[in-house]
Amino acid sequence: MRNFKNWVWLLLFGSLWGIVEVVVGGALLKDNMPYASVMLAAWAFLVLAVGRGVLNKPGTSTLIAVFAVLFKLANVAPFFCHLLGIFSLGLVFDIFSTLLMRGERKVFYRNSLSGVLSAYGGYALFALVITYLVRYEYWIAGGLPKVLHHIFVSGSFAALLAVMVVPLGFWIGVNGGVLAERRPRWTYAGTVAALVFLWTLGKVAG
């Protein structure tokens, strides 16, 4: 039963990430907002950090990213570069949070460093894969300057936000998880209700 509840938690965090990608991401894309990925990355890191605070186990952040990808894929037309961006952030955050956030609940700098490294690593993984492996035309046209700009300019903005967002999210997750354990039935019911709401909203907004 506990494992099932953990899966529900992960689905909730993935859905919270996904709904912002669908609603806010769609609006930013429509308006061609500069550095839209940075704003979305800040929310992603907050959700990932909260999730890590609740379930601090290797693989959980990647699963949250997978659920976010599935949420977006189910509710809007697929932009595979966006889906790759989501997965890249989740995967890299998983690696660094596993290395740096293992039970270190009160060590601010470790959480911040995890966010910074995840920002640069996630942006680098995405840019290199989309350009040189997937060979997406838009990125090929920009070439190496576009790749470097994405990593070191957009990635730096995301890293600056991650310095504060990741420790905050982890703190929320740790303390929220403790409170949830005190009232498991109400927490589980609220989580299921939130999932129904988010997926319904995703369908409407998409």
C-alpha positions as CSV (number, residue, x, y, z in Angstrom):
1,M,0.0,0.0,0.0
2,R,2.9,2.4,0.8
3,N,4.4,1.8,-2.6
4,F,1.1,2.6,-4.2
5,K,0.9,5.9,-2.3
6,N,4.4,6.7,-3.4
7,W,3.4,6.3,-7.0
8,V,0.4,8.6,-6.4
9,W,2.8,11.2,-4.9
10,L,5.1,10.9,-8.0
11,L,2.1,11.2,-10.3
12,L,0.9,14.3,-8.4
13,F,4.3,16.0,-8.7
14,G,4.6,15.1,-12.4
15,S,1.1,16.5,-13.0
16,L,1.9,19.8,-11.1
17,W,4.9,20.2,-13.4
18,G,2.9,19.2,-16.4
19,I,0.0,21.6,-15.9
20,V,2.4,24.6,-15.8
21,E,4.0,23.3,-19.0
22,V,0.6,23.1,-20.6
23,V,-0.9,26.4,-19.4
24,V,2.0,28.7,-18.8
25,G,4.3,27.1,-21.3
26,G,1.6,27.4,-24.0
27,A,1.1,31.1,-23.2
28,L,4.8,31.8,-23.2
29,L,5.3,29.9,-26.5
30,K,2.4,31.8,-28.1
31,D,3.8,35.2,-27.1
32,N,7.4,34.2,-28.0
33,M,8.6,35.2,-24.5
34,P,12.4,35.5,-24.2
35,Y,13.9,33.0,-21.9
36,A,10.6,31.2,-21.4
37,S,12.5,28.0,-20.6
38,V,14.1,29.7,-17.6
39,M,10.7,30.5,-16.0
40,L,9.5,26.9,-16.7
41,A,12.7,25.5,-15.3
42,A,12.3,27.4,-12.1
43,W,8.9,25.8,-11.5
44,A,10.3,22.4,-12.5
45,F,13.1,22.7,-10.0
46,L,10.7,23.7,-7.2
47,V,8.5,20.7,-8.0
48,L,11.4,18.3,-8.3
49,A,12.9,19.5,-5.0
50,V,9.5,19.2,-3.2
51,G,9.3,15.7,-4.6
52,R,12.7,14.9,-3.4
53,G,11.9,16.1,0.1
54,V,8.9,13.8,0.3
55,L,10.6,10.8,-1.4
56,N,14.3,11.1,-1.2
57,K,15.2,8.1,-3.3
58,P,17.2,7.6,-6.5
59,G,15.0,7.5,-9.6
60,T,12.1,9.5,-8.1
61,S,13.0,12.7,-9.9
62,T,13.3,10.9,-13.3
63,L,9.8,9.4,-12.7
64,I,8.4,12.8,-11.9
65,A,9.8,14.0,-15.2
66,V,8.3,11.0,-17.0
67,F,4.9,11.8,-15.6
68,A,5.2,15.4,-16.6
69,V,6.1,14.4,-20.1
70,L,3.1,12.0,-20.2
71,F,0.8,14.8,-18.8
72,K,1.9,17.2,-21.5
73,L,1.8,14.6,-24.2
74,A,-1.8,13.7,-23.2
75,N,-3.1,17.2,-23.2
76,V,-1.4,19.2,-26.0
77,A,0.0,18.5,-29.5
78,P,3.5,17.0,-29.0
79,F,6.5,19.3,-29.3
80,F,9.2,16.7,-28.9
81,C,11.9,19.2,-28.1
82,H,9.8,20.4,-25.1
83,L,9.4,16.8,-24.0
84,L,13.1,16.2,-24.2
85,G,13.7,19.4,-22.2
86,I,11.4,18.2,-19.4
87,F,13.0,14.8,-19.3
88,S,16.6,16.2,-19.4
89,L,16.0,18.4,-16.4
90,G,14.4,15.6,-14.4
91,L,17.1,13.1,-15.2
92,V,20.0,15.4,-14.4
93,F,18.4,16.6,-11.2
94,D,18.0,13.0,-10.2
95,I,21.7,12.4,-10.6
96,F,22.9,15.4,-8.7
97,S,20.2,15.2,-5.9
98,T,21.2,11.5,-5.4
99,L,24.8,12.6,-5.0
100,L,24.3,15.7,-2.9
101,M,20.9,15.5,-1.1
102,R,21.2,12.2,0.6
103,G,19.7,12.8,3.9
104,E,21.3,16.2,4.1
105,R,18.1,17.9,5.0
106,K,19.6,20.9,6.7
107,V,22.6,21.6,4.5
108,F,21.5,24.5,2.4
109,Y,24.6,24.7,0.2
110,R,24.3,21.1,-0.9
111,N,20.7,21.7,-2.1
112,S,21.7,24.9,-3.8
113,L,24.7,23.2,-5.5
114,S,22.4,20.4,-6.7
115,G,20.1,23.0,-8.3
116,V,23.0,24.8,-10.0
117,L,24.6,21.7,-11.4
118,S,21.2,20.4,-12.5
119,A,20.5,23.7,-14.4
120,Y,23.7,23.6,-16.3
121,G,23.6,19.9,-16.8
122,G,20.0,19.7,-17.9
123,Y,20.4,22.6,-20.3
124,A,23.6,21.1,-21.7
125,L,22.1,17.6,-22.1
126,F,19.1,19.0,-23.9
127,A,21.0,21.3,-26.3
128,L,23.6,18.7,-27.2
129,V,21.1,15.9,-27.8
130,I,18.6,18.1,-29.7
131,T,21.3,19.5,-31.9
132,Y,23.8,16.7,-32.6
133,L,21.8,13.5,-32.0
134,V,18.2,14.4,-32.9
135,R,19.5,17.0,-35.3
136,Y,16.4,19.2,-35.0
137,E,16.5,21.7,-37.9
138,Y,15.9,24.8,-35.8
139,W,18.9,23.9,-33.5
140,I,21.1,22.8,-36.4
141,A,20.5,26.2,-38.0
142,G,21.7,28.0,-34.9
143,G,24.8,25.8,-34.6
144,L,27.3,25.9,-31.8
145,P,26.6,29.5,-30.9
146,K,23.0,28.6,-30.1
147,V,24.0,25.6,-28.1
148,L,26.5,27.7,-26.1
149,H,24.0,30.5,-25.5
150,H,21.4,28.0,-24.2
151,I,23.9,26.4,-21.8
152,F,25.8,29.4,-20.5
153,V,23.2,32.2,-20.8
154,S,19.8,30.6,-20.3
155,G,21.4,28.0,-18.1
156,S,23.0,30.6,-15.9
157,F,19.6,32.3,-15.4
158,A,18.1,29.0,-14.5
159,A,21.0,28.3,-12.1
160,L,20.5,31.6,-10.3
161,L,16.9,30.8,-9.6
162,A,17.7,27.2,-8.7
163,V,20.1,28.4,-5.9
164,M,17.0,29.5,-3.9
165,V,14.2,27.4,-5.4
166,V,15.7,24.0,-4.7
167,P,16.4,24.5,-1.0
168,L,13.0,26.0,-0.5
169,G,11.3,23.2,-2.4
170,F,13.2,20.5,-0.4
171,W,12.3,22.2,2.9
172,I,8.6,22.2,1.8
173,G,8.8,18.6,0.8
174,V,10.4,17.4,4.0
175,N,8.0,19.3,6.3
176,G,5.0,18.6,4.1
177,G,5.8,14.9,4.1
178,V,6.0,14.8,7.9
179,L,2.6,16.5,8.1
180,A,1.1,14.1,5.5
181,E,2.2,11.1,7.6
182,R,0.2,12.3,10.5
183,R,-3.1,12.3,8.5
184,P,-2.5,9.6,5.8
185,R,-6.1,9.1,4.9
186,W,-6.9,12.8,4.4
187,T,-3.6,13.3,2.6
188,Y,-4.3,10.4,0.2
189,A,-7.8,11.6,-0.5
190,G,-6.6,15.1,-1.1
191,T,-3.9,13.8,-3.5
192,V,-6.3,11.8,-5.5
193,A,-8.7,14.8,-5.7
194,A,-5.8,17.1,-6.8
195,L,-4.9,14.6,-9.6
196,V,-8.5,14.5,-10.9
197,F,-8.6,18.3,-10.9
198,L,-5.2,18.7,-12.6
199,W,-5.9,16.2,-15.4
200,T,-9.3,17.8,-15.9
201,L,-7.8,21.2,-16.1
202,G,-5.1,19.9,-18.5
203,K,-7.8,18.7,-20.8
204,V,-9.7,21.9,-20.8
205,A,-6.6,24.1,-21.1
206,G,-5.0,21.9,-23.8
